[in-house]
Amino acid sequence: MAALDGFISMLNNWMYSYIMIAMLIVLGLFFTFRTGFVQFKMIPEMFRVIFEKSTISADGKKGISSFQAFTISAASRIGTGNLAGVATAIALGGPGAVFWMWIIALIGAGSSFVESTLAQVYKVKDGDVFRGGPAYYMEKGLNKRWMGIVFAVAITLSFGLVFNAVQSNTIAIAMNEGFGVSRYVTAVVLAILTGFIVFGGLKRIVHVTQILVPVMAVVYVLLAVVVLAMNITEIPAMFMLIVNSAFGLQEAAGGALGAALMNGIKRGLFSNEAGMGSAPNAAATAAVSHPVKQGLIQTLGVFIDTIVICSATAFIILLSGEYLRADAQSINLTQSALSVHIGDWAVIFLAVAIFMFAFSSVVGNYYYGETNIEFIKESKPALLVYRLAVMGMVFFGSIAKISLVWNMADLFMAIMAFINLIAIAMLSKIAVKVLADYSQQRKEGKEPVFYSDSIDGIGEVECWERNREE
């Protein structure tokens, strides 16, 4: 295992040092400028459309709403990356890693808008619901099914298997720290619970996530606000520490420029998933009148994930001073930091919180794999094997070494993002045209409705014809 861990770590260093950092920043800025800074300019519109009801088809069936699609993606975004991932970034890269997490979120939000809008444009009907995502827009928008298959395999391995091992690993550590529960016991329980959910289908996933995600996010943020209020006089110094450390000006605080940059971007990407190609799979499920609506909502998700929830964890840790400990790592660091502020009961509270956060991520991650398996080929035996493999990786992750599961996640994350960023760069002109169509209708006082013949060069589109039965 040690040799495998070392090899994967070496590949990660190469991928992120020479490829991913440049791609994420350069293309993120490119999308930001091409869309006219949509992630900043249209924030009020994001809040307007998030609670919009889903459209109803001609046969009277109600689709998945914008908010429900948002919670599926949030279930994957809001999880281990917010609690354990932020702690890992600070432990390895120092306080400056927080600054680079913010930057990658602000820039990456432009990538998130483009990929989620494209997912809506090229979605397909699957019975009573929609499916879509990068594999679908690679096939229909770029006419490159082979590229879609490569991505489908990558995301299935990444989210369905590797990322779920990360989630269960964090749950097992937290439950062991908080309640003394054996990691093997946690492994068995999580595998059984995962099986119950994944064999229930998309509707059950939606019902679970739309209840768990908003509640746990609000409670956790409120707790962070309490901590900030308790340490209000230290807040200016904390922000100075973050900025100074981000540029290597305060190495004694932990982590020089390179380490802060690398770990901030890695953990930021893992947490908010902007440009990775995961959230578009959830965005495509929504029954909306215009693709841009889901583009805006998923962009809002990036901000909520990183600027709000990741920052909440970072502030709790930095204001405690626990990150300076030599043994600081993963969820343990977040638990010890919170206990400094509000007492030992915080360890138990966070064990429960991480279970809710991470298990909802297992649910969201599973769906991403399922929809991409169906893209490759609709096969009940393949889906059965996948579901059993998900349960197996949840079990494995619960008992595996921390560094191995995180390094595996980083590697597969980079592979996914590399493929997806190339695709959305090639299709960005379509997203820009669709955005222009939406903006024009809003200027005219209309509730935007999209049709495939509204713009040219769109390629093969299934769900936006004028004569479609909706």
C-alpha positions as CSV (number, residue, x, y, z in Angstrom):
1,M,0.0,0.0,0.0
2,A,2.9,2.4,0.8
3,A,4.4,1.9,-2.7
4,L,1.0,2.5,-4.3
5,D,0.4,5.6,-2.2
6,G,3.9,7.0,-3.2
7,F,3.4,6.3,-6.9
8,I,-0.1,8.0,-7.0
9,S,1.3,11.0,-5.0
10,M,4.1,11.4,-7.6
11,L,1.6,11.4,-10.5
12,N,-0.5,14.0,-8.6
13,N,2.5,16.3,-8.2
14,W,3.2,16.1,-11.9
15,M,-0.4,16.6,-13.0
16,Y,-1.1,19.5,-10.8
17,S,2.3,21.2,-11.1
18,Y,2.4,21.2,-14.9
19,I,-1.2,20.9,-16.1
20,M,-4.2,21.4,-13.8
21,I,-3.3,24.6,-12.1
22,A,-2.7,26.3,-15.5
23,M,-5.9,24.9,-17.1
24,L,-8.2,25.7,-14.1
25,I,-7.0,29.3,-13.9
26,V,-6.6,30.1,-17.6
27,L,-9.8,28.5,-18.7
28,G,-11.7,29.8,-15.7
29,L,-10.6,33.4,-16.6
30,F,-11.5,32.7,-20.3
31,F,-15.0,31.6,-19.4
32,T,-15.4,34.5,-17.0
33,F,-14.6,37.1,-19.7
34,R,-16.6,35.2,-22.5
35,T,-19.7,35.3,-20.3
36,G,-19.3,38.9,-19.3
37,F,-18.5,38.0,-15.6
38,V,-21.8,36.1,-15.3
39,Q,-20.9,34.7,-11.9
40,F,-20.8,38.1,-10.4
41,K,-23.2,40.1,-12.6
42,M,-26.2,37.7,-12.2
43,I,-26.1,36.8,-8.5
44,P,-29.6,38.4,-7.9
45,E,-30.9,36.3,-10.8
46,M,-29.5,33.1,-9.2
47,F,-31.6,33.6,-6.1
48,R,-34.6,34.5,-8.2
49,V,-34.6,31.2,-10.1
50,I,-33.5,28.7,-7.5
51,F,-37.0,28.2,-6.0
52,E,-38.8,28.2,-9.3
53,K,-41.1,25.2,-9.8
54,S,-40.3,22.5,-12.4
55,T,-42.2,22.4,-15.7
56,I,-45.0,19.9,-16.1
57,S,-45.1,17.7,-19.2
58,A,-48.2,17.3,-21.5
59,D,-49.1,14.1,-19.6
60,G,-49.3,16.0,-16.3
61,K,-46.1,14.6,-14.8
62,K,-43.9,16.9,-12.8
63,G,-40.2,16.9,-13.3
64,I,-37.3,17.5,-11.0
65,S,-37.3,21.2,-9.9
66,S,-34.3,23.6,-10.0
67,F,-34.0,23.3,-6.3
68,Q,-34.1,19.5,-6.3
69,A,-31.4,19.4,-9.0
70,F,-29.4,21.9,-6.9
71,T,-29.6,19.7,-3.8
72,I,-28.4,16.6,-5.8
73,S,-25.2,18.5,-6.8
74,A,-24.9,20.1,-3.4
75,A,-25.1,16.6,-1.8
76,S,-21.9,15.8,-3.7
77,R,-20.2,19.2,-3.2
78,I,-21.0,19.7,0.5
79,G,-19.3,16.9,2.3
80,T,-15.9,15.8,3.2
81,G,-14.2,18.5,1.2
82,N,-15.8,21.2,3.4
83,L,-14.8,19.7,6.8
84,A,-11.9,17.3,6.3
85,G,-10.6,18.7,3.0
86,V,-10.2,22.3,4.3
87,A,-8.4,20.9,7.3
88,T,-6.1,18.9,5.1
89,A,-5.3,21.9,3.0
90,I,-4.4,24.1,6.0
91,A,-2.4,21.3,7.6
92,L,-0.3,20.8,4.4
93,G,-0.3,24.3,2.9
94,G,-0.8,26.6,5.8
95,P,-3.5,29.3,6.2
96,G,-2.6,30.7,2.7
97,A,-4.3,27.6,1.2
98,V,-7.7,29.2,2.2
99,F,-7.0,32.2,0.0
100,W,-6.3,30.0,-3.1
101,M,-9.5,28.1,-2.4
102,W,-11.4,31.3,-2.6
103,I,-9.6,32.3,-5.8
104,I,-10.3,29.0,-7.5
105,A,-14.0,29.2,-6.6
106,L,-14.4,32.8,-7.9
107,I,-12.6,32.0,-11.1
108,G,-14.0,28.4,-11.4
109,A,-17.6,29.7,-11.0
110,G,-17.4,30.8,-14.7
111,S,-16.5,27.2,-15.7
112,S,-19.4,25.9,-13.6
113,F,-21.8,28.1,-15.4
114,V,-20.7,27.0,-18.8
115,E,-20.6,23.3,-18.1
116,S,-24.1,23.2,-16.4
117,T,-25.7,25.3,-19.1
118,L,-24.3,22.9,-21.7
119,A,-25.6,20.0,-19.7
120,Q,-29.1,21.4,-19.9
121,V,-28.8,22.1,-23.6
122,Y,-27.8,18.6,-24.5
123,K,-29.8,16.6,-21.9
124,V,-32.0,13.6,-23.0
125,K,-35.3,12.2,-21.8
126,D,-35.1,9.0,-19.7
127,G,-38.7,8.0,-18.9
128,D,-40.2,10.6,-16.6
129,V,-36.8,12.3,-15.9
130,F,-33.9,13.9,-17.7
131,R,-30.3,12.7,-17.9
132,G,-27.2,14.5,-19.1
133,G,-23.8,15.8,-18.4
134,P,-20.4,16.1,-20.0
135,A,-20.6,12.7,-21.7
136,Y,-23.8,13.8,-23.4
137,Y,-22.5,17.2,-24.6
138,M,-19.3,15.6,-25.8
139,E,-21.4,13.2,-28.0
140,K,-24.1,15.6,-29.1
141,G,-22.4,18.9,-29.1
142,L,-18.9,17.8,-30.3
143,N,-20.0,14.7,-32.1
144,K,-17.3,12.8,-30.2
145,R,-18.9,9.8,-28.6
146,W,-15.6,8.2,-27.9
147,M,-14.7,11.3,-25.7
148,G,-17.9,10.9,-23.9
149,I,-17.2,7.3,-23.1
150,V,-13.8,8.1,-21.8
151,F,-15.3,10.7,-19.5
152,A,-18.1,8.4,-18.4
153,V,-15.6,5.8,-17.4
154,A,-13.5,8.4,-15.5
155,I,-16.4,9.9,-13.6
156,T,-17.8,6.5,-12.7
157,L,-14.5,5.4,-11.3
158,S,-13.9,8.8,-9.6
159,F,-17.2,9.6,-8.0
160,G,-18.9,6.3,-7.7
161,L,-15.9,4.5,-6.3
162,V,-12.8,6.6,-5.3
163,F,-14.6,9.7,-4.0
164,N,-17.0,7.5,-2.0
165,A,-14.0,5.9,-0.4
166,V,-12.9,9.4,0.7
167,Q,-16.3,10.1,2.2
168,S,-16.6,6.8,4.1
169,N,-13.0,7.2,5.3
170,T,-13.8,10.6,6.9
171,I,-17.0,9.2,8.5
172,A,-15.1,6.3,10.0
173,I,-12.4,8.5,11.5
174,A,-15.0,11.0,12.9
175,M,-17.1,8.2,14.4
176,N,-14.0,6.6,16.0
177,E,-12.9,10.0,17.4
178,G,-16.4,11.0,18.6
179,F,-17.9,7.7,19.9
180,G,-15.0,5.2,19.9
181,V,-16.8,3.1,17.2
182,S,-14.5,0.6,15.4
183,R,-13.8,1.6,11.8
184,Y,-14.8,-1.9,10.7
185,V,-18.2,-1.6,12.4
186,T,-18.7,1.8,10.6
187,A,-17.6,0.2,7.3
188,V,-20.3,-2.5,7.6
189,V,-23.1,0.0,8.6
190,L,-22.2,2.5,5.8
191,A,-22.1,-0.3,3.2
192,I,-25.6,-1.4,4.2
193,L,-27.0,2.1,4.3
194,T,-25.5,2.9,0.9
195,G,-27.1,-0.2,-0.6
196,F,-30.5,0.8,0.7
197,I,-30.2,4.2,-1.0
198,V,-28.6,3.2,-4.3
199,F,-31.1,0.4,-5.0
200,G,-33.9,2.9,-4.5
201,G,-33.4,5.0,-7.6
202,L,-33.2,8.7,-8.4
203,K,-36.4,9.7,-6.7
204,R,-35.2,8.3,-3.4
205,I,-31.9,10.2,-3.9
206,V,-33.8,13.4,-4.4
207,H,-36.0,12.9,-1.3
208,V,-33.0,12.2,0.9
209,T,-30.8,15.1,-0.3
210,Q,-33.4,17.8,-0.4
211,I,-34.0,17.2,3.3
212,L,-30.5,16.6,4.6
213,V,-28.4,19.1,2.7
214,P,-30.1,22.4,3.5
215,V,-30.5,21.5,7.2
216,M,-27.0,20.4,7.8
217,A,-25.5,23.4,5.9
218,V,-27.5,26.0,7.8
219,V,-26.7,24.4,11.2
220,Y,-23.0,24.2,10.4
221,V,-22.8,27.8,9.2
222,L,-24.7,29.1,12.2
223,L,-22.2,27.3,14.4
224,A,-19.3,29.0,12.6
225,V,-21.0,32.4,13.1
226,V,-21.1,31.7,16.8
227,V,-17.4,31.0,16.8
228,L,-16.7,34.2,14.9
229,A,-18.7,36.2,17.4
230,M,-16.8,34.6,20.2
231,N,-13.5,35.6,18.6
232,I,-14.5,38.9,16.9
233,T,-11.4,40.8,17.9
234,E,-9.2,38.2,16.3
235,I,-10.9,38.3,12.9
236,P,-8.7,41.1,11.3
237,A,-5.5,39.3,12.3
238,M,-6.9,36.0,10.9
239,F,-7.6,37.6,7.4
240,M,-4.1,39.1,7.4
241,L,-2.6,35.7,8.3
242,I,-4.5,34.1,5.3
243,V,-3.4,36.7,2.8
244,N,0.2,36.9,4.0
245,S,0.6,33.1,4.0
246,A,-1.0,32.9,0.6
247,F,2.0,34.6,-0.9
248,G,4.7,33.0,1.2
249,L,5.1,36.1,3.4
250,Q,4.6,34.2,6.7
251,E,6.0,30.8,6.3
252,A,6.3,30.3,10.0
253,A,2.5,30.0,10.1
254,G,2.8,26.9,8.0
255,G,3.3,26.4,4.3
256,A,5.2,28.4,1.7
257,L,3.7,29.8,-1.5
258,G,4.0,26.6,-3.5
259,A,2.4,24.4,-0.8
260,A,-0.4,26.9,-0.2
261,L,-1.2,27.3,-3.9
262,M,-1.1,23.5,-4.6
263,N,-3.2,22.4,-1.6
264,G,-5.7,25.3,-1.9
265,I,-6.4,24.5,-5.5
266,K,-6.6,20.7,-4.9
267,R,-9.0,20.9,-2.0
268,G,-10.9,23.8,-3.6
269,L,-11.5,21.8,-6.7
270,F,-12.4,18.7,-4.7
271,S,-14.9,20.7,-2.7
272,N,-16.7,22.9,-5.2
273,E,-16.1,20.7,-8.3
274,A,-16.2,23.8,-10.6
275,G,-15.1,22.6,-14.1
276,M,-14.6,19.0,-13.0
277,G,-17.7,17.8,-14.9
278,S,-19.6,16.4,-12.0
279,A,-22.3,19.0,-11.2
280,P,-23.5,19.1,-14.8
281,N,-24.9,15.5,-14.3
282,A,-27.2,16.9,-11.6
283,A,-27.9,20.1,-13.5
284,A,-29.3,18.1,-16.5
285,T,-32.0,16.5,-14.4
286,A,-33.9,19.7,-13.8
287,A,-37.1,20.4,-15.7
288,V,-36.6,24.2,-16.5
289,S,-37.8,26.5,-19.2
290,H,-34.3,27.7,-20.1
291,P,-30.8,26.1,-19.8
292,V,-29.3,29.2,-18.3
293,K,-31.4,28.8,-15.1
294,Q,-29.5,25.7,-14.1
295,G,-26.2,27.3,-15.1
296,L,-26.9,30.1,-12.7
297,I,-28.1,27.8,-9.9
298,Q,-25.0,25.6,-10.1
299,T,-22.8,28.6,-10.1
300,L,-24.5,29.7,-6.9
301,G,-23.6,26.3,-5.5
302,V,-19.9,26.9,-6.0
303,F,-20.2,30.1,-4.0
304,I,-22.2,28.5,-1.2
305,D,-19.8,25.6,-1.0
306,T,-16.5,27.4,-0.9
307,I,-17.1,31.0,0.0
308,V,-19.6,30.1,2.8
309,I,-19.1,26.6,4.1
310,C,-15.4,26.0,3.4
311,S,-14.7,29.4,4.9
312,A,-16.7,28.5,8.0
313,T,-14.4,25.5,8.6
314,A,-11.3,27.5,7.8
315,F,-12.2,30.2,10.3
316,I,-13.0,27.7,13.0
317,I,-9.6,26.1,12.5
318,L,-7.5,29.2,12.2
319,L,-9.1,31.0,15.2
320,S,-8.3,27.9,17.4
321,G,-4.6,27.7,16.5
322,E,-4.9,23.9,16.3
323,Y,-3.5,23.9,12.8
324,L,0.0,24.5,14.3
325,R,0.0,21.0,15.9
326,A,2.4,18.5,14.3
327,D,-0.3,15.8,14.1
328,A,-3.0,18.1,12.6
329,Q,-4.8,16.4,9.8
330,S,-8.2,15.7,8.1
331,I,-11.4,15.7,10.2
332,N,-9.4,15.3,13.4
333,L,-8.1,18.8,13.1
334,T,-11.6,20.2,12.5
335,Q,-12.9,18.3,15.5
336,S,-10.1,19.5,17.9
337,A,-10.4,23.1,16.6
338,L,-14.2,23.2,17.3
339,S,-13.7,21.7,20.7
340,V,-11.3,24.5,21.6
341,H,-14.1,27.0,20.9
342,I,-17.2,25.3,22.4
343,G,-16.0,22.3,24.4
344,D,-15.4,18.6,24.1
345,W,-18.9,17.9,23.0
346,A,-17.9,19.4,19.7
347,V,-16.1,16.2,18.8
348,I,-19.4,14.3,19.1
349,F,-21.3,17.0,17.2
350,L,-18.9,17.0,14.3
351,A,-19.0,13.2,14.2
352,V,-22.7,13.4,13.6
353,A,-22.3,16.4,11.2
354,I,-19.7,14.7,9.1
355,F,-21.9,11.6,8.8
356,M,-24.7,13.7,7.4
357,F,-22.4,15.7,5.1
358,A,-20.4,12.8,3.8
359,F,-23.2,10.3,3.5
360,S,-25.3,12.7,1.5
361,S,-22.2,13.0,-0.8
362,V,-22.1,9.3,-1.2
363,V,-25.7,9.5,-2.4
364,G,-24.9,12.3,-4.9
365,N,-21.7,10.7,-6.0
366,Y,-23.5,7.4,-6.8
367,Y,-25.9,9.1,-9.1
368,Y,-23.1,10.6,-11.2
369,G,-21.8,7.1,-11.9
370,E,-25.2,5.7,-12.6
371,T,-26.1,8.3,-15.3
372,N,-22.8,7.8,-17.0
373,I,-23.0,4.0,-17.1
374,E,-26.4,4.4,-18.8
375,F,-24.7,6.8,-21.3
376,I,-22.3,4.0,-22.3
377,K,-24.9,1.3,-22.4
378,E,-28.2,0.6,-20.7
379,S,-27.4,-2.7,-18.9
380,K,-29.1,-3.9,-15.8
381,P,-26.2,-6.4,-15.0
382,A,-23.6,-3.5,-15.4
383,L,-25.7,-1.3,-13.1
384,L,-25.9,-4.1,-10.5
385,V,-22.2,-4.6,-10.6
386,Y,-21.7,-0.9,-10.2
387,R,-24.0,-0.7,-7.2
388,L,-22.2,-3.6,-5.5
389,A,-18.8,-1.9,-6.3
390,V,-20.0,1.3,-4.7
391,M,-20.9,-0.6,-1.5
392,G,-17.5,-2.3,-1.6
393,M,-15.6,1.0,-2.0
394,V,-17.5,2.5,0.9
395,F,-16.4,-0.4,3.0
396,F,-12.8,-0.2,1.8
397,G,-12.6,3.6,2.3
398,S,-13.8,3.2,5.9
399,I,-10.7,1.1,6.9
400,A,-8.1,2.5,4.4
401,K,-5.2,4.9,5.1
402,I,-6.1,8.6,4.9
403,S,-3.3,9.6,2.5
404,L,-4.1,6.8,0.0
405,V,-7.7,7.6,-0.4
406,W,-7.1,11.4,-0.7
407,N,-4.2,10.9,-3.3
408,M,-6.4,8.5,-5.3
409,A,-9.2,11.2,-5.3
410,D,-6.8,13.9,-6.4
411,L,-5.5,11.8,-9.4
412,F,-9.0,10.8,-10.7
413,M,-10.2,14.4,-10.1
414,A,-7.5,15.7,-12.3
415,I,-8.2,13.2,-15.1
416,M,-11.9,14.2,-15.1
417,A,-11.3,17.9,-15.0
418,F,-8.7,17.7,-17.9
419,I,-11.2,15.9,-20.2
420,N,-14.1,18.1,-19.3
421,L,-12.3,21.5,-19.5
422,I,-11.2,20.7,-23.1
423,A,-14.8,19.9,-24.0
424,I,-16.4,23.0,-22.5
425,A,-13.7,25.2,-24.0
426,M,-14.7,23.8,-27.5
427,L,-18.4,24.3,-26.8
428,S,-18.2,27.6,-24.9
429,K,-19.6,29.6,-27.9
430,I,-22.8,27.7,-27.5
431,A,-23.1,28.5,-23.8
432,V,-22.4,32.2,-24.6
433,K,-25.2,32.3,-27.3
434,V,-27.6,30.6,-24.9
435,L,-26.8,33.2,-22.2
436,A,-27.4,36.0,-24.7
437,D,-30.8,34.5,-25.6
438,Y,-31.7,34.4,-21.9
439,S,-30.5,37.9,-21.2
440,Q,-32.4,39.4,-24.1
441,Q,-35.7,37.8,-23.0
442,R,-35.2,39.1,-19.5
443,K,-34.6,42.6,-20.8
444,E,-37.9,42.3,-22.7
445,G,-39.6,41.5,-19.5
446,K,-40.3,37.9,-20.4
447,E,-39.8,34.7,-18.4
448,P,-37.1,33.1,-20.6
449,V,-38.0,30.0,-22.7
450,F,-35.5,28.3,-24.8
451,Y,-35.9,26.5,-28.2
452,S,-33.1,24.8,-30.1
453,D,-33.7,27.0,-33.2
454,S,-33.1,30.1,-31.1
455,I,-29.4,29.9,-31.9
456,D,-27.4,28.5,-34.7
457,G,-24.7,25.8,-34.7
458,I,-26.1,24.0,-31.7
459,G,-25.8,20.5,-33.1
460,E,-27.9,17.5,-32.0
461,V,-30.5,18.5,-29.3
462,E,-33.3,16.3,-28.1
463,C,-35.3,18.3,-25.5
464,W,-35.7,21.8,-26.8
465,E,-37.7,21.5,-30.0
466,R,-40.7,23.8,-30.5
467,N,-43.0,20.9,-31.1
468,R,-41.8,18.9,-28.0
469,E,-44.5,17.6,-25.8
470,E,-44.1,19.6,-22.6
